[in-house]
Amino acid sequence: MTQTRTRRCYEAGHRPKFLVVVDETDECSRAVYFAARRAKRTGARVTTLAVINPSEFDNWFNIGAVMREEAEGAAQGVLARSAGLVRETAGIEAEQIIREGPRAETVQALIDEDEDIALLVLAAGTGGEGPGPLVAMLAGKLAGHFPIPVVVVPGHLADDEIDALA
């Protein structure tokens, strides 16, 4: 684990950000909704991150460029939907970021770069496969070494249940 910069989110001229890793899963909207509600209540901002895995199209020669464009288009769509939910829920604009790389390392790199990120918000999967690979990694292997608090929102919570918590 790399050395993370000291958080400055509550210093003058800074504002805390709640980082949400977004994807196509159903439960993702629960993490976005929670972050938006919590941000509205605390005066924070919401940053949404879509991660593209380059290994999916590295070995496809000429088709790789087309696959990368399609992946970026899909990521932009996920970010746009998430930004719409943040706007609708909290009346604020979400920062939207697309990065390429392995998910856990990419999330860690963004946190290292942005000293205003105060909280990572993830949603746990509701299926029988477990909470999801990123949640499992952060809650398990990296939990004791992660630089910021991680909130794992159960994917089955309804809006009113999240409202009561956030």
C-alpha positions as CSV (number, residue, x, y, z in Angstrom):
1,M,0.0,0.0,0.0
2,T,1.4,3.4,-0.9
3,Q,1.7,6.3,1.5
4,T,-1.4,8.4,1.2
5,R,-1.5,12.2,1.5
6,T,-2.9,13.7,4.6
7,R,-6.6,14.6,4.1
8,R,-7.2,18.3,3.9
9,C,-11.0,18.2,3.3
10,Y,-11.9,20.2,6.4
11,E,-9.2,22.9,6.0
12,A,-10.0,26.4,4.7
13,G,-10.6,26.4,1.0
14,H,-11.4,22.6,0.9
15,R,-14.6,20.6,1.0
16,P,-15.0,16.9,1.7
17,K,-15.8,14.6,-1.2
18,F,-17.6,11.3,-1.0
19,L,-16.1,9.0,-3.7
20,V,-18.5,6.4,-5.2
21,V,-17.2,3.8,-7.6
22,V,-19.9,3.4,-10.2
23,D,-20.7,0.5,-12.6
24,E,-23.6,-1.2,-14.3
25,T,-24.8,-3.2,-11.2
26,D,-28.2,-2.7,-9.8
27,E,-26.9,-2.0,-6.3
28,C,-24.6,0.8,-7.5
29,S,-27.6,3.3,-7.3
30,R,-27.8,2.5,-3.6
31,A,-24.2,3.8,-3.0
32,V,-24.8,6.9,-5.2
33,Y,-28.1,7.6,-3.4
34,F,-26.4,7.2,0.1
35,A,-23.5,9.5,-0.9
36,A,-25.8,12.1,-2.3
37,R,-28.1,12.2,0.7
38,R,-25.1,12.3,3.1
39,A,-23.4,15.0,1.0
40,K,-26.5,17.1,1.1
41,R,-26.8,16.8,4.9
42,T,-23.1,17.6,5.5
43,G,-22.3,20.1,2.8
44,A,-19.9,17.7,1.1
45,R,-19.4,16.9,-2.6
46,V,-19.9,13.7,-4.5
47,T,-17.3,12.3,-6.9
48,T,-18.2,9.4,-9.1
49,L,-15.5,7.1,-10.6
50,A,-16.0,4.7,-13.5
51,V,-13.1,2.3,-14.0
52,I,-12.3,0.8,-17.3
53,N,-10.2,-2.4,-17.3
54,P,-7.7,-2.1,-20.2
55,S,-7.0,-5.9,-20.1
56,E,-10.4,-6.5,-21.7
57,F,-9.2,-5.0,-25.0
58,D,-5.4,-5.1,-25.0
59,N,-5.1,-8.3,-27.0
60,W,-7.5,-7.5,-29.8
61,F,-5.2,-5.7,-32.2
62,N,-7.2,-3.3,-34.3
63,I,-10.4,-4.1,-32.5
64,G,-8.9,-2.9,-29.2
65,A,-9.4,0.8,-30.1
66,V,-13.0,0.2,-30.9
67,M,-13.5,-1.7,-27.7
68,R,-11.9,1.0,-25.7
69,E,-14.2,3.6,-27.2
70,E,-17.2,1.4,-26.4
71,A,-16.0,1.0,-22.8
72,E,-15.5,4.7,-22.5
73,G,-19.0,5.3,-23.9
74,A,-20.5,2.9,-21.4
75,A,-18.6,4.5,-18.6
76,Q,-19.9,7.9,-19.6
77,G,-23.4,6.6,-19.6
78,V,-23.0,5.1,-16.1
79,L,-21.5,8.4,-14.9
80,A,-24.3,10.4,-16.5
81,R,-27.0,8.3,-14.8
82,S,-25.2,8.6,-11.5
83,A,-24.8,12.3,-11.8
84,G,-28.6,12.6,-12.6
85,L,-29.4,10.6,-9.4
86,V,-27.1,12.9,-7.4
87,R,-28.7,16.0,-8.9
88,E,-32.2,14.7,-8.3
89,T,-31.5,13.5,-4.8
90,A,-29.3,16.3,-3.4
91,G,-29.5,19.2,-5.9
92,I,-25.7,19.2,-6.4
93,E,-23.5,18.3,-9.4
94,A,-21.3,15.3,-9.1
95,E,-17.7,15.3,-10.2
96,Q,-17.4,12.6,-12.9
97,I,-14.1,10.8,-13.5
98,I,-13.2,7.9,-15.8
99,R,-9.9,6.1,-15.2
100,E,-8.3,3.1,-16.8
101,G,-6.7,0.3,-14.8
102,P,-7.3,-2.4,-12.3
103,R,-10.2,-1.3,-10.0
104,A,-8.6,-1.4,-6.6
105,E,-5.3,0.2,-7.7
106,T,-7.2,2.8,-9.6
107,V,-9.4,3.7,-6.7
108,Q,-6.3,3.9,-4.4
109,A,-4.5,6.1,-6.9
110,L,-7.4,8.6,-7.0
111,I,-7.6,8.8,-3.3
112,D,-3.8,9.3,-3.1
113,E,-4.1,12.2,-5.6
114,D,-7.1,14.0,-4.1
115,E,-6.7,15.0,-0.5
116,D,-10.3,16.2,-0.3
117,I,-11.7,12.6,-0.7
118,A,-12.9,11.8,2.9
119,L,-15.0,8.7,2.4
120,L,-15.3,5.9,-0.1
121,V,-18.9,4.7,-0.6
122,L,-19.5,1.2,-2.1
123,A,-22.6,-0.9,-2.4
124,A,-22.7,-4.6,-1.5
125,G,-24.1,-7.0,-4.0
126,T,-27.3,-8.7,-3.2
127,G,-26.7,-11.9,-5.1
128,G,-25.3,-15.2,-3.8
129,E,-21.8,-14.5,-5.1
130,G,-21.0,-12.3,-2.2
131,P,-20.7,-8.5,-1.7
132,G,-18.6,-7.9,-4.8
133,P,-14.9,-8.1,-5.5
134,L,-14.0,-4.5,-4.6
135,V,-16.0,-4.6,-1.3
136,A,-14.5,-8.0,-0.5
137,M,-11.0,-6.7,-1.1
138,L,-11.4,-3.5,0.9
139,A,-13.3,-5.0,3.7
140,G,-10.9,-8.0,3.9
141,K,-7.4,-7.8,2.8
142,L,-6.9,-4.0,2.8
143,A,-9.3,-3.0,5.6
144,G,-6.6,-2.3,8.2
145,H,-4.4,-0.3,5.9
146,F,-6.9,1.7,3.9
147,P,-6.4,5.5,4.2
148,I,-10.0,6.6,4.5
149,P,-13.2,5.2,6.0
150,V,-15.2,2.9,3.7
151,V,-19.0,2.8,3.8
152,V,-20.6,-0.3,2.4
153,V,-24.3,0.3,1.7
154,P,-26.4,-2.9,1.6
155,G,-27.7,-3.2,-1.9
156,H,-31.2,-4.1,-0.8
157,L,-31.9,-0.9,1.1
158,A,-34.8,1.3,-0.2
159,D,-34.6,5.0,-0.4
160,D,-36.5,5.6,2.8
161,E,-34.2,3.3,4.7
162,I,-31.1,5.1,3.3
163,D,-32.8,8.5,4.1
164,A,-33.0,7.4,7.8
165,L,-29.3,6.5,7.8
166,A,-27.8,9.2,5.7
